[in-house]
């Protein structure tokens, strides 16, 4: 059984088909998958409506990690990183998929379904979910600085 048992996934219309492809593969790999939507293809839906709740669930430790998908992955990443405690990044290569977790404790991976193929997406999700945060001193120090910035917020 995988160390990360409960993961979340979310997509708007741009990522809907990829999300639907990934869910059965993730379940077959032993993950409990929480689907934050979209639950049907609707070309008028908006990624914040799905990625926002996914991100909050990750920040609240209701799920271990998340996969957020939209057409480019950019919008999903912008929304995810608005939530304190989320460390999301747009991923398009295997190195970043594992390094983002190992060094930066990335907890949401964003994918652009219109810029990567299905086979690559499946590989990237597998790499992301199998990676573990190293927790060495320099990485912990950097995370503490990120968290300090989050606590500080905007000053006007």
Buried (B, 14 or more C-beta within 10 A) or exposed (E): EBEBEBBBBBBBBBBBBBBBEBBEBBEEBEBBBBBBBBEEEEEEBBBBBBBBBBBBBBBEEEBBBBBBBBBBBBBBBBBBBEBEEBBBBBBBEBEBBBBBBBBBBBBBBBBBBEEBEEEBBBBBBBBBBBBEBBEEEEBEEEBEEEEEEBEEEEEE
